[in-house]
């Protein structure tokens, strides 16, 4: 049964060493879901993938998972070969494309597994446990959260808190997105990965929160839902929709001194051919830029 315990996340250490010996001590990022809004399976999304947001970071012998879109289901199937599993799951926010894979996360139903689940307290006071529970009650889903058999510990925090998992330091900051969202900066042994999945840039200035998170990062994972052309389209502008563009992502990367950037949270309408074009254009102005694909791994060296 999931634990009802809610703990402070400010300094959280592993209580068991279930996976410390089997996980590499390297720093590796792997993408399991790179799409935004809604899953887009089909022949036009084969190369980049159609699953919604889920990024795994294996660092310092720990497994960190960011968001639980439908990519989490695929990650879960992979983890069945590695049980028992212990992982820390961080949510940027609770819009559907970031939580919809959680009820289909098979390791979450296996009693020998353990998950630490982190989420910012929403403006109305809702906790991450309540949000995950709400999507799993009738008539939305036939199986409630309480049926999941793994050990789950939930940690509530405020945007801006610093979370520690042993020697891994995770900074948080608010992102410019409807309702709320949180960005994460993962630091370990002088190396840094930043996760900014859903954020809209400001037209008159750089977002100081994003710049602060991204400062001198080895890798920035950034919301590149639109192109500038789409964002500023006269007939159907995307201003105010809560997402950014890959072009602005490059500007932020340069301003913050980022070494590498991965464009993420692809619009459902962006097929493989369009994303190929973005990749070419991106690397022409930022050679260390990548358009994220499902299955892509990036070592942080």
Backbone torsions as a table, in degrees:
resi	resn	phi	psi	omega
1	UNK	NA	143.1	177.1
2	UNK	-63.0	141.2	177.2
3	UNK	-69.7	142.2	175.5
4	UNK	-90.4	1.7	-177.2
5	UNK	-67.9	135.0	174.7
6	UNK	-121.6	118.1	-171.6
7	UNK	-118.8	161.1	174.0
8	UNK	-72.7	132.7	-177.4
9	UNK	-92.6	2.8	-168.7
10	UNK	-64.5	-33.8	175.6
11	UNK	-141.5	96.8	-173.7
12	UNK	-119.8	120.8	177.8
13	UNK	-112.6	155.4	176.4
14	UNK	-63.8	136.1	175.6
15	UNK	-91.3	-21.4	176.8
16	UNK	-131.4	166.5	-177.7
17	UNK	-115.4	41.7	-172.1
18	UNK	-56.8	-35.6	-175.6
19	UNK	-123.0	-2.1	-174.5
20	UNK	-57.2	-33.1	-176.9
21	UNK	-81.7	-20.4	-176.2
22	UNK	-99.3	-23.6	177.8
23	UNK	-82.1	141.0	176.1
24	UNK	-66.9	151.2	176.0
25	UNK	-87.0	8.5	175.2
26	UNK	-73.8	178.2	-180.0
27	UNK	-119.1	106.8	-174.7
28	UNK	-134.3	136.2	175.8
29	UNK	-107.7	133.3	176.6
30	UNK	-131.6	134.4	-177.1
31	UNK	-97.6	125.1	178.7
32	UNK	-111.1	-20.1	176.0
33	UNK	-154.0	127.1	-172.4
34	UNK	-124.8	3.1	-174.1
35	UNK	-96.5	151.5	176.1
36	UNK	-107.7	161.9	170.4
37	UNK	74.8	-60.1	-174.8
38	UNK	-155.9	144.4	177.4
39	UNK	-60.0	143.6	-177.9
40	UNK	-132.0	70.1	175.7
41	UNK	-72.4	155.7	177.0
42	UNK	143.2	175.4	-174.0
43	UNK	-67.5	-21.0	-176.2
44	UNK	-90.4	-1.5	-179.0
45	UNK	-127.0	22.9	-174.3
46	UNK	-66.0	-42.6	-172.8
47	UNK	-74.8	-36.0	-178.0
48	UNK	-101.1	-23.9	176.1
49	UNK	99.7	154.7	-177.0
50	UNK	-118.3	2.4	179.8
51	UNK	-79.0	148.1	-179.0
52	UNK	-82.6	173.8	-159.5
53	UNK	-51.1	123.9	171.4
54	UNK	-164.4	120.4	-179.8
55	UNK	-128.2	130.3	178.2
56	UNK	-104.9	134.0	173.5
57	UNK	-121.6	118.2	175.6
58	UNK	-100.9	115.5	-171.1
59	UNK	-148.7	131.5	174.7
60	UNK	57.3	32.9	-179.3
61	UNK	78.6	9.5	179.1
62	UNK	-117.5	158.8	177.1
63	UNK	-116.3	115.9	176.7
64	UNK	-109.6	134.4	179.6
65	UNK	-122.6	128.2	-178.4
66	UNK	-111.2	112.9	179.5
67	UNK	73.3	157.3	-171.3
68	UNK	-131.6	49.5	170.4
69	UNK	-69.4	-169.2	-176.0
70	UNK	-64.3	-17.5	173.5
71	UNK	-61.6	-24.3	178.9
72	UNK	-64.5	-32.5	178.1
73	UNK	-61.5	-44.1	-179.7
74	UNK	-66.7	-43.0	175.9
75	UNK	-58.5	-42.8	-179.6
76	UNK	-59.5	-41.7	178.0
77	UNK	-62.4	-37.7	177.2
78	UNK	-66.3	-37.7	-177.3
79	UNK	-71.4	-19.2	179.1
80	UNK	-59.9	-24.1	179.1
81	UNK	-83.3	-3.7	-174.0
82	UNK	-122.8	12.7	-175.9
83	UNK	-67.7	150.4	5.2
84	UNK	-75.1	148.5	-175.8
85	UNK	-114.2	135.4	168.2
86	UNK	-127.2	130.7	-176.5
87	UNK	-149.6	158.7	175.4
88	UNK	-110.8	122.0	-176.7
89	UNK	-110.7	121.7	-177.7
90	UNK	-113.2	131.7	179.8
91	UNK	-105.6	132.2	175.1
92	UNK	-76.3	-36.5	176.1
93	UNK	-173.1	-177.0	-170.8
94	UNK	-117.0	24.8	169.0
95	UNK	-63.6	153.3	-166.4
96	UNK	-54.7	-39.8	-175.9
97	UNK	-69.2	-5.2	179.2
98	UNK	-109.9	-4.1	-180.0
99	UNK	-129.0	-10.0	-168.2
100	UNK	-70.0	-14.9	177.5
101	UNK	-85.8	-13.9	-173.9
102	UNK	-60.5	-43.2	179.2
103	UNK	-65.0	-14.2	-178.2
104	UNK	-108.3	15.9	-179.4
105	UNK	-86.9	94.6	-170.0
106	UNK	-58.6	-40.5	179.0
107	UNK	-58.8	-23.3	178.3
108	UNK	-67.6	-14.1	179.8
109	UNK	-98.4	0.6	-174.5
110	UNK	-103.4	120.5	-171.9
111	UNK	-59.7	-26.1	-176.5
112	UNK	-77.3	-6.4	-177.0
113	UNK	-96.3	157.7	-177.1
114	UNK	-138.1	131.8	-178.0
115	UNK	-132.3	132.9	173.5
116	UNK	-101.9	122.2	-170.8
117	UNK	-119.4	123.6	-172.8
118	UNK	-117.0	137.1	175.1
119	UNK	-156.2	146.7	178.1
120	UNK	-73.3	144.9	176.3
121	UNK	-72.4	125.3	-177.6
122	UNK	-67.5	160.1	179.4
123	UNK	-54.6	-29.4	179.3
124	UNK	-89.3	6.7	177.6
125	UNK	92.1	-1.7	-179.1
126	UNK	-67.8	135.5	178.5
127	UNK	-93.7	167.3	179.4
128	UNK	-65.3	-35.8	178.1
129	UNK	-62.8	-41.7	179.5
130	UNK	-65.5	-39.7	-180.0
131	UNK	-65.0	-44.1	179.0
132	UNK	-66.6	-36.9	178.6
133	UNK	-65.9	-40.5	-175.4
134	UNK	-60.5	-36.2	-178.2
135	UNK	-78.3	-6.1	-177.2
136	UNK	-113.6	22.5	176.4
137	UNK	-111.6	154.7	177.2
138	UNK	-60.1	141.3	5.0
139	UNK	-93.6	15.0	-175.9
140	UNK	-76.8	-34.0	-173.2
141	UNK	-156.9	143.9	-173.5
142	UNK	-80.6	-15.9	-174.6
143	UNK	-119.9	121.7	-179.4
144	UNK	-76.0	162.1	180.0
145	UNK	-55.6	-34.3	-175.8
146	UNK	-63.5	-18.4	-179.5
147	UNK	-79.7	-21.4	179.1
148	UNK	-63.2	125.9	-167.2
149	UNK	-89.8	-10.2	-179.0
150	UNK	-72.7	163.9	174.8
151	UNK	-79.8	124.4	-179.8
152	UNK	-125.1	129.7	174.0
153	UNK	-118.3	131.6	-175.6
154	UNK	-107.8	136.9	-177.6
155	UNK	-127.2	119.7	178.1
156	UNK	-95.7	140.3	176.5
157	UNK	-144.2	169.8	177.5
158	UNK	-103.0	144.4	177.4
159	UNK	-57.2	127.1	-176.5
160	UNK	107.7	-13.4	176.9
161	UNK	-67.3	156.8	172.4
162	UNK	-108.5	127.6	-178.3
163	UNK	-108.6	136.9	177.6
164	UNK	-121.1	129.3	173.3
165	UNK	-117.6	96.3	-171.4
166	UNK	54.2	-120.7	-177.0
167	UNK	-93.2	11.9	176.5
168	UNK	-97.2	126.5	178.7
169	UNK	-107.5	131.1	-176.1
170	UNK	-124.8	107.9	176.5
171	UNK	-85.0	151.0	177.3
172	UNK	-128.4	154.0	177.2
173	UNK	-158.1	150.1	-179.8
174	UNK	-70.3	143.7	174.9
175	UNK	-109.0	156.6	-178.2
176	UNK	-86.1	91.0	-175.8
177	UNK	-148.0	145.3	-178.5
178	UNK	-52.9	138.1	-174.6
179	UNK	73.4	-77.6	174.8
180	UNK	-173.7	161.9	169.7
181	UNK	-160.6	160.0	-179.1
182	UNK	-129.5	137.4	172.8
183	UNK	-101.2	154.1	-175.8
184	UNK	-125.7	142.9	173.9
185	UNK	-123.4	112.6	-175.9
186	UNK	-100.4	119.0	-177.5
187	UNK	-121.2	134.0	178.7
188	UNK	-153.9	122.1	177.0
189	UNK	50.7	44.4	175.5
190	UNK	80.2	4.2	178.3
191	UNK	-112.4	149.9	-170.9
192	UNK	-141.2	134.7	170.2
193	UNK	-123.0	135.2	-178.7
194	UNK	-118.0	134.0	-177.4
195	UNK	-117.6	107.1	178.7
196	UNK	-126.2	81.7	-168.6
197	UNK	-82.6	-34.8	-175.3
198	UNK	-133.8	97.8	-178.4
199	UNK	-154.6	139.7	177.9
200	UNK	-105.6	132.2	178.7
201	UNK	-71.4	158.8	173.7
202	UNK	-93.2	143.1	-176.1
203	UNK	-75.0	-27.4	-173.3
204	UNK	-103.4	-1.2	-177.6
205	UNK	-167.5	162.6	171.4
206	UNK	-75.5	146.8	177.1
207	UNK	-75.2	113.5	-176.1
208	UNK	-63.3	-32.2	178.5
209	UNK	-65.2	-43.5	179.6
210	UNK	-68.1	-42.2	178.2
211	UNK	-60.7	-39.7	-179.4
212	UNK	-66.5	-45.1	177.6
213	UNK	-62.3	-40.5	-171.3
214	UNK	-84.2	-4.9	-172.6
215	UNK	-52.2	118.9	175.6
216	UNK	53.3	29.5	-177.4
217	UNK	-70.9	148.2	173.5
218	UNK	-72.0	-34.6	178.6
219	UNK	-145.8	131.0	172.0
220	UNK	-113.5	120.8	173.7
221	UNK	-96.7	115.8	-165.7
222	UNK	-128.0	145.5	178.0
223	UNK	-67.6	104.6	178.7
224	UNK	-120.1	49.8	-176.6
225	UNK	-58.2	-40.2	-174.1
226	UNK	-118.4	166.9	163.5
227	UNK	-92.9	162.4	176.2
228	UNK	-58.6	-37.7	-179.9
229	UNK	-60.5	-43.0	178.6
230	UNK	-69.6	-42.2	-175.6
231	UNK	-61.4	-40.3	-176.4
232	UNK	-102.1	13.3	-178.2
233	UNK	-54.4	130.6	-175.4
234	UNK	-64.7	-41.0	-175.9
235	UNK	-78.6	-34.8	-176.8
236	UNK	-143.1	69.4	-178.9
237	UNK	-68.3	153.9	179.5
238	UNK	-107.8	14.8	-180.0
239	UNK	-64.7	129.9	179.8
240	UNK	90.0	1.8	-178.0
241	UNK	-86.8	-6.3	173.8
242	UNK	93.5	15.1	-178.4
243	UNK	-134.9	163.3	-175.4
244	UNK	-114.7	-165.8	-177.9
245	UNK	-129.3	159.4	-179.9
246	UNK	-67.7	-32.4	179.4
247	UNK	-63.4	-42.1	177.1
248	UNK	-67.4	-35.8	176.1
249	UNK	-57.1	-39.9	177.4
250	UNK	-64.0	-43.5	178.8
251	UNK	-59.6	-42.8	179.0
252	UNK	-65.3	-43.4	179.8
253	UNK	-59.1	-43.8	179.3
254	UNK	-66.1	-44.9	-178.4
255	UNK	-63.0	-38.2	-175.3
256	UNK	-89.7	-4.4	-179.5
257	UNK	73.7	34.0	-179.1
258	UNK	-75.0	138.2	-179.3
259	UNK	-79.9	-38.8	-176.4
260	UNK	-145.1	144.3	179.0
261	UNK	-129.3	140.5	175.4
262	UNK	-119.1	118.6	179.2
263	UNK	-78.4	136.5	-163.4
264	UNK	-143.2	169.2	173.9
265	UNK	66.7	49.9	-173.5
266	UNK	-64.5	139.0	177.1
267	UNK	-61.0	142.2	179.3
268	UNK	-56.5	-27.1	-178.1
269	UNK	-83.0	-6.3	-177.3
270	UNK	-87.6	105.2	-179.4
271	UNK	-83.7	178.7	-176.5
272	UNK	-59.3	-41.1	-177.4
273	UNK	-64.4	-42.6	178.5
274	UNK	-64.2	-42.0	179.6
275	UNK	-68.0	-30.2	171.5
276	UNK	-60.8	-41.5	178.9
277	UNK	-64.9	-40.7	177.3
278	UNK	-62.6	-40.5	179.7
279	UNK	-60.0	-45.3	-180.0
280	UNK	-64.0	-47.2	-179.5
281	UNK	-64.1	-40.1	179.8
282	UNK	-61.2	-49.2	-175.8
283	UNK	-71.9	-17.0	176.2
284	UNK	-72.2	-23.2	179.8
285	UNK	-116.9	-14.9	177.7
286	UNK	-146.6	87.0	-172.0
287	UNK	-55.9	-27.4	179.0
288	UNK	-91.5	24.9	177.9
289	UNK	-97.3	143.6	179.5
290	UNK	-133.3	148.9	169.2
291	UNK	-98.2	118.0	-172.5
292	UNK	-62.9	139.3	175.8
293	UNK	-126.0	150.8	171.7
294	UNK	-60.1	134.0	179.7
295	UNK	90.3	-10.7	179.1
296	UNK	-68.9	133.5	174.2
297	UNK	-118.3	139.5	-179.7
298	UNK	-127.7	110.2	174.8
299	UNK	-75.6	139.8	177.9
300	UNK	-101.3	109.2	-173.0
301	UNK	-123.1	NA	NA
